[in-house]
Amino acid sequence: MILRYGYFSLNKRLSYIWQESRLYWSSQKNMQIKKNSSFATDKIAKMNLSRKRALKQSEEYYLKFVKDPNKQDVSHVRVCFEYLGDSLLGAEAKMENTINNWILQFGVNPILFQKSPIKEYEKIFIDAFEEVQEGKREAIYCPYCGIELKTPFKYCPECGSLLDLFE
């Protein structure tokens, strides 16, 4: 199992990045957004993706997005990916390319990935997610159709998708 971490920031609102990312990943061949672990609020978002391969192998991508607490139109993104199953030659490079192709749509240069998380970046994401988990939640959005959900539902009232937003 190979875990890789990457980070970048954008001069875009979190809601824009979430919508564009949701559309992009939904259009990718064999890529599935995991409904039960993907959600967005006005301050944070999380999107987990999976691409199944042959012989019980899969690519797993874990994306986290946070709004910069000091700058309204700046968002930070954390990417982590892993290859599950027997390692294939070149799998890591292909997964890096998959992520870098996604971020090119935002005008961001390709990022370099690390073998372990970078503590100063991780703190930004940990703090933002802890604040939301302490009950200071704002609007929540369906990971499939993007409609704002005033309260957590089991099923999205717009598209009917099963929602398990906060485990």
Legacy VTK file of the C-alpha trace (Angstrom):
# vtk DataFile Version 3.0
C-alpha trace
ASCII
DATASET POLYDATA
POINTS 167 float
0.000 0.000 0.000
1.381 3.368 -1.060
0.106 6.551 0.574
0.972 9.904 -0.936
0.038 13.409 0.213
-0.162 16.677 -1.703
-1.358 20.185 -0.911
-2.301 23.298 -2.844
-4.256 26.527 -2.404
-6.607 28.330 -4.758
-7.951 31.851 -4.966
-11.458 30.456 -5.314
-14.423 30.002 -3.022
-14.875 26.550 -1.533
-18.337 26.163 -3.070
-16.890 26.713 -6.569
-14.082 24.196 -6.046
-16.551 21.641 -4.663
-18.950 21.988 -7.597
-16.197 21.844 -10.226
-14.541 18.875 -8.520
-17.825 17.009 -8.230
-18.502 17.516 -11.943
-14.957 16.587 -12.949
-14.750 13.374 -10.933
-18.251 12.290 -11.944
-17.157 12.448 -15.576
-14.036 10.294 -15.132
-14.158 6.749 -16.448
-14.676 4.114 -13.738
-14.289 6.721 -10.970
-16.878 6.593 -8.207
-17.552 9.285 -5.625
-18.220 7.453 -2.373
-21.556 8.894 -1.264
-21.396 7.797 2.357
-18.135 9.644 3.056
-18.364 12.743 0.843
-19.955 16.023 1.900
-19.526 19.796 1.814
-20.383 22.689 4.106
-19.581 26.372 3.661
-16.256 25.890 5.483
-15.100 22.344 4.749
-15.613 19.580 2.234
-14.502 15.997 1.896
-14.636 13.806 -1.183
-13.574 10.174 -1.257
-13.133 8.532 -4.641
-12.534 4.980 -5.779
-11.541 3.428 -9.088
-11.771 -0.352 -9.172
-9.132 -2.327 -11.020
-8.848 -5.994 -11.932
-8.280 -8.693 -9.292
-9.585 -6.750 -6.290
-7.207 -3.863 -6.843
-8.338 -0.269 -6.541
-7.183 3.315 -6.500
-8.463 5.312 -3.542
-8.365 9.117 -3.395
-9.146 11.195 -0.295
-9.691 14.900 -0.920
-10.218 17.518 1.780
-11.065 21.142 1.159
-11.107 23.995 3.687
-11.939 27.659 3.431
-9.097 29.862 4.628
-10.292 31.368 7.930
-8.581 34.702 7.167
-9.306 35.128 3.453
-12.832 34.804 2.057
-11.861 33.717 -1.461
-8.991 31.337 -0.655
-9.366 27.600 -0.224
-6.836 24.932 0.678
-6.875 21.406 -0.709
-5.306 18.260 0.700
-4.970 15.181 -1.475
-4.087 11.722 -0.283
-4.141 8.598 -2.407
-3.369 4.919 -2.063
-3.300 1.872 -4.271
-4.976 -1.144 -2.706
-3.970 -4.640 -3.751
-0.793 -5.924 -5.301
1.307 -2.999 -6.395
1.530 -2.464 -10.123
4.569 -0.984 -11.770
3.837 2.675 -12.460
0.607 2.790 -10.424
1.894 5.596 -8.216
2.895 7.772 -11.200
-0.488 7.174 -12.864
-2.303 8.218 -9.706
-0.182 11.369 -9.418
-1.083 12.160 -13.041
-4.765 11.572 -12.276
-4.657 14.173 -9.487
-2.539 16.637 -11.463
-4.940 16.419 -14.426
-7.758 17.359 -12.055
-5.949 20.366 -10.581
-4.970 21.654 -14.033
-8.611 22.634 -14.510
-8.093 25.194 -11.736
-4.952 26.617 -13.360
-2.666 25.119 -10.711
0.735 23.774 -11.681
1.302 20.064 -11.036
2.093 19.369 -7.397
4.741 17.162 -5.866
3.601 14.424 -3.532
5.117 13.469 -0.184
5.340 10.070 1.471
3.992 11.467 4.722
1.714 14.358 5.732
3.251 17.783 6.344
2.360 18.868 9.886
1.908 22.603 9.256
-0.540 21.900 6.423
-2.360 19.157 8.326
-3.084 21.556 11.186
-5.179 23.751 8.858
-7.382 20.780 7.951
-7.571 19.284 11.443
-8.632 22.617 12.972
-11.302 23.256 10.341
-12.805 19.761 10.570
-12.781 19.798 14.385
-14.645 23.104 14.413
-17.390 21.667 12.209
-17.605 18.461 14.257
-18.102 20.525 17.423
-21.534 21.502 16.135
-20.686 24.714 14.335
-21.970 23.312 11.052
-23.126 25.522 8.265
-24.931 24.445 5.105
-24.387 20.888 3.874
-24.520 19.947 0.182
-25.437 16.662 -1.512
-22.277 15.079 -2.997
-24.226 14.081 -6.120
-26.517 16.864 -7.198
-25.020 19.708 -5.136
-28.292 20.914 -3.610
-27.999 22.620 -0.227
-29.459 20.491 2.569
-30.854 22.527 5.446
-30.721 19.494 7.737
-29.081 16.074 7.333
-31.388 13.682 5.489
-31.112 9.969 4.900
-31.933 10.557 1.214
-31.382 13.678 -0.839
-34.759 15.344 -1.456
-33.580 16.494 -4.913
-31.879 13.447 -6.493
-32.865 10.644 -4.101
-29.276 9.540 -3.371
-28.646 7.767 -0.079
-26.873 10.194 2.254
-24.831 9.293 5.296
-23.106 12.632 5.606
-21.574 12.447 9.049
-20.598 9.033 10.329
LINES 1 168
167 0 1 2 3 4 5 6 7 8 9 10 11 12 13 14 15 16 17 18 19 20 21 22 23 24 25 26 27 28 29 30 31 32 33 34 35 36 37 38 39 40 41 42 43 44 45 46 47 48 49 50 51 52 53 54 55 56 57 58 59 60 61 62 63 64 65 66 67 68 69 70 71 72 73 74 75 76 77 78 79 80 81 82 83 84 85 86 87 88 89 90 91 92 93 94 95 96 97 98 99 100 101 102 103 104 105 106 107 108 109 110 111 112 113 114 115 116 117 118 119 120 121 122 123 124 125 126 127 128 129 130 131 132 133 134 135 136 137 138 139 140 141 142 143 144 145 146 147 148 149 150 151 152 153 154 155 156 157 158 159 160 161 162 163 164 165 166
